[in-house]
Amino acid sequence: MKTGLLDLLICPECGAPLVLEDSQLRCSQCGQVVSLTNGIPVFTPVAGEIRPSEKLARGPDTGTPWRKANWRFLEAQLAQLPAEARILDVGAGRGDFAVLLDRFQTIALDIYPYPEVDLVCDLTVCNPFRPASFEVIVLMNVLEHIYDTQALLAHLAELLKPGGRLIVAIPFLVKLHQTPVDFVRFTHYALQRFAPAHGFELEVLEGYYDPIFFLSEGTGNIKHAYLPALSRTKRMAARTLLGGIQFLVDRLETLLGPGGASPPETVRSQAPTGYHIVYKKNAS
């Protein structure tokens, strides 16, 4: 088990301290037992519908433009923190942002026991941490996979210290992914309302806008959705046309440049790939 993790944990049933004995955690008061899988505490059962993610190389220059923008955003936010900051990475998965987070006191949490996580827990139904344990909580491309959004945000607010920050990246106009656990998309109007509802101040809200990327995605969708059913002649003609369209899209991107982040109220076309948000917990 990760060094220092036990000091942050409490029994989710009664709130008493947990003790490590016989390769499991036991509540010192009510006797509740938490099993360990490869040294990882598992507080909630792993849902059978989950399809484990593969580990992919991640970095500032890998993945889609949205993923690259996520990296830049998180890196900029973390640059303001002291090295001793304690961070909870919720939905850490295969450690996509571990390179940025590992220099802090980071606890990686997920609902699946990936080798990269420190504990398994569904925070919408179970909260095993002491209140006000973290200076920062990170939710990078996770909120869309949470069915009970309000329950999660309520628990995260409890875990943040006064003045602590919740850093969020959430897609909007992107395809379904990690199905069947892909549940919601939120407009920036909803994301704004989440702040006062859970004792937060909205510190940062920006949309990432990249219409050229949508054009490329569209040609790819046509290729996969329609071409297999066409006759050989029509399929060859469609591929030629799609190749020409993609060539023009590439030239257009060279001319206009990549996408970028802006406050939603400054953008005429309300079609973001996703949003970046920082919520600050009220001092009171």
N, C-alpha and C positions, 0 to 999 in steps of 0.2 A: 504494500500500500504506500502511496506517495507520502513522503516525509511532511509532517505538519498537517495533513488532511484530517486526522482524527481529532485534532484540537478544534476544528471548525464544525464538527458534526454533532448533532443531537438526535435523540429518538424522535422520529416524525409522529409517533403516537402520543407521547406524553411530554416531550421536551427535555428529558433527562439526558445526562451524558452517556455516551456509548463507550464500551470497553472492548478491547481486542483480546479474544481468548479462543484457543482451539481453532484457529484459522477462520474465525467469523467474528462479527460484531454483535455484542449483546447489550441491551439497555440495562443500565445499572439499577433502574427502578421497576419497570414493568416486565422486564424479561424478553422484550421483543428481540428477535434474532434477524440479522442481516447477513446473508451469505456473501462469500468472496469468490469471484471467478478470475483466476490468474492474478490474484491479489487486488482485484477491482471490486469495491463494494457494489452490490446490485440491490437497490432499494425498491425497484418496481420491475415486474415481469416484462420480458422482451416480447413485444407484440409479434405474432406470427406473420402478419402482413408486411413486415418490413423487409425490404430487399437491400442487403448490405451494400454500401458504396465501395467502389474500387478506390485504391489510393492512387492519386494522380499527382504529377509534379506541379507545384504551385509556386508562383513568384510574381514579381511586379510586371513581367513581360510575357506571362503565359495565360492561356484561356481566352475567353471572349472579351470584347471591349468593356462589358459590364464588370467582369471579374477583375480586370486590370484597374478599373475605376475604384472598385471595392478596396483593393490593396492600397492604392494611393490614399484613399480616405482614412482607412484604419491606421495606416502608418503615420499620417499627419496628426491624428487624435492621440495616438500613443506617445508621440514625440514630446507631448506636454507633461507626461507623467514621470514621477520619480521612480528609480529602479526598484524601490521597496514596495511599490503599489501592489496590492493583492487584487487579482482579476479572476472573474469566473467566466469561462468561455462556454456558453450554453449552445448545445448542438455542435460541439467541436468536430464530430465526425472523424475523418482521417487526418485531421490536423492541417487543414488548408492554410491557416494563418499562424501556425505554430512558430515559424521563423521569426515573426514579429512579436509574438507573445511570450516566448520562452525566456526572454531576458527579465521578465517580471515574475512575481510569485503567482503563477497562473494555475488554476484548477480547471481541467478540461472535463466537461460533462456531456453525456449524450444518453439517448434512450436505448442505444445498442452498445454492447461491450467490445468496441473496437480496441485494438492494442494501444491506440494513441490516447485513450481517455483514462481519467483517474477515478471516475465513478459513474454508475448508471442510475439514472433517475428521471422520471417524468415529473417535472416540476409543476405541472398543472394539477396533479393529484397528490403530490408528496413533497414536503419541504424538509430536507434533513440537515439544514445548516442553521447555525446560530444567527439570530437577527443581526443586521448591520455588520456582516463579515467582510464585505468587499468595497473597495474604492471604485471599482469599475466592473461592469458586466457587459459582455460582448455577445451580440446576436447577429451573426453574419449569414444572411440568406437562410434564416431559420423560421422567422415568424410566419411565413406562408405555409409552413408545415404544422402549425399549431392549431388544432380545432377550437380549443377553448382559449382564445387569445387573452380575454380579460383575466382569467384565473392565473395565467402565466405572468402577466404584467403585475398583478397584485402581489404575487410571491416574490418577484424580482425587486419590487419596491421595498419589501421587507428586508431583503438581503443587502441592499445598498446602505452604506453609511450616509448620514446627512451631508448633502453636497456632492455625493457620489454621482457617477454618470453611467447611463445606459447607452451604449453605442450600437446602432442598428443599421443594417443594410437589408432592404427587402425589395424583391423584384416586383414589377407591375406588368408591363407588356412583354412577358416572356412565355415560352411554351411550358406545358405541364412537365414536371420533372420529379424524380423520386416517387413516382406513383406507386401505390394509391394514396400515399400520405402527402398530398399537395392540396391544400384546402382553400386558401383565401388569397385575395389581392386587395390592397387598401389604397384609396386615393389619399392625397396629402391632406384633405379635409378631415378624414378619419384619423390620420396620424397626429394631426394637431389636437384633436379632442382627447386623445389618449393621455395627454400630458396632465391636465388638471384632474382628470378622473382618477389618477393614481398618484397624485402628490408630486408630479414632476413639473419642472419648468422646461419649455421647449427652447433649447439652446441653439440647435442647428437643424434645419430642414432644407435639403436640396434634392432636386430631381436630376437624374442623369439622362440626357437626351441625345439620341443617336439614330436619327431616321435612316441614314445610309445603311446601317446594320440591318434594319428591318427589310430593306430591299433585298439584301443578300439572303436573309432568312426566308423571304418569300419565294425566291427562285429555288432554294433548296427544298422547301415544302412542296412546291409543284413537282419537282423531279421525283420525290419519293411517293407522293400521293397519286399521281396520274400516269406517269410514264409506264409503270409495269403493266398496266392494263391495255396499253395501246398496241396496235400492230407494229411490226418491225419498221415499216416505212414511216408511219406517223411518229414512232418513237425517235427515229433518227432525225426527222425534221424538227421535233420538239427540242431535242438536245441541242441542235444547231442554234435554234432561236434563243434558248436559255443561255447558251454560251455567249451569244451576242449581247444579251441583256446584262449578264454578269460582267462582261468587258466594259460596258458603259457605266455600270455601277462602280466598278473599280476606278475608272477615270473620274467619275463624279466625286468619289471620296478623295482622290488626289487633289482635285480642284477645291473642294469645300473644307477638307480637313476632317479630323476625327470628331467624335461626339464630345460632350462636355457637361459639367455639372453647373446648375444655376438654381437660384430660388424659384419655386414654381410660379410665383406671382409675376416674375419678370419674363416669362416665356409665353409666346403667343400660341404655339401649338402644344396643347396639353396631352402629350403622348410620350411620357417618360418610359425608359427601360426599367427604371426602378428609382428608389429613394434612399438617401442617406440621412440618418437622424441621430441627434444626440439629445437625450433627455437628462436633465439635471435634477436630482432629488432635492426637494425643498429642505432647507436647513431645519425647519420646525417639524 
